[in-house]
């Protein structure tokens, strides 16, 4: 967990951490920052009581976990007190009765982040400079979460294009006007990745491209909805052996939850043809 050499999305540095997925059972849309004062008090109490707690099963209830606490003496880092990284390699998460789920928990954004090289990770983490652990754990406030949705290839191209130049959150969104879009990144990453190559990254800096892309993507999604059924097969869309970005486009933009592979391939041909036509305009 040497954050200076190997930054991760959960522990980017010694000033903050992400604890958005703790505890593993939460209402949809819940964010800790909405209850910051109460949770800070809970974290202090949990950390203080942890040393006195006897080993053994003590299931958590509701949306709080007695093993979520502060990991440093300055109360900057928030995380699991039962994690093996905190206990000389011994995994104690079975104690909360959610052990298996806690071990499995890994957000899609973290998986994308791990596909970036070290310089690319550092480039994108600068967008979260100045955030504390509560703000950093908020998908509404932390811009890195949203940017990960566009996929590692595009993120790498942007980092390469800037050749060592670093951005704050404010300066990045001023420079790259496209990313002020309200489109869901995961829903439209396939379309954007097909359009942007190394020598076309700068078009993401213009309002005109953002506006054109938004019109194009919404029209394309609308046309596909008209000719497709939300459930047109027995296969779950996300389990097909096709480009995951394309499958996310079908699920999240077109609303297709099940589809046979042959039909998905037909739609992909149609989408790729539309992308080609858009690129030549």
C-alpha positions, 0 to 999 in steps of 0.5 A: 500500500505504498501510495507514493509509488503505486497509487491505487484508486482506494489509497491514492496518497497519504491524505485520503482514501476511498471507503464508498463500498463500506459497508457492503450493503447500502441503499442505492445512491447512498453516499457517506458525505451526506451524513459526514458529521455523524459518520465522523463521530462513528469512525472515532468511536469505532477506532477507539473501541476496536482495540478492546473488542474481543475476537469472534463473530459480531454481525453488522446491522443497518448501513454502518459497520463497527469495523469501519474506522480511521487507519492513521493517527491524523484521522485522514484515512478511512477504511476497514480495521479488519482488512489483512493490510491492517492486521499483518496479513491476517484477514479478519473480515469474517467477523462482521458476517459479510466477509465474502462480500467484503472480499469480493467488493471492487468497484468497476472504476477501480478495475479500470484504474488498475489497467492504467500505467503509473504515470496515467494513474498519477495524471488522473488522480491530480483531478482529486487534489484537495479532497478529503476522504469523504469527498473523495469517496463521493461519486458525485464530487470526485471527478475521477470516478466519472472519468474512469467510465470512459475506459482505459484506452481513452484515458491513456490517450489523453494522458499521452497527449498532454505529455507530462502536463498536469491538471487540477479538476478546474483546469482539466474541465476548462481544457477538455470541454467535451467532459462537461457532457451529462452523458453517462460515460459507461453508456457511451464510451464505446462510441467515443472510443471508436471515434478518438484516436491518438491524433484526434484527442484535441477534438475533445477540447471543443464545445462543438464536438461535444454538442455534435456527439451528444446529438449523434449518440442520442439519435443512434440510441433512439433508432436502436430502441425503435428496432430492438426489444429490451429482451430479445434473447436468453443471454444476458447482454453483459455476459456475451463475448463482445467488447464490454464497452459495446455491451454497456452501450446496449444495456445502458443506452439502448436498454437491452438486458438480454440478447442473442449474440447473432443479433448483438453482432448485427446491431454492432455492424449497424452501430459501427457503420453509423460511427463511420458516417459520423466521423466523415462529416 
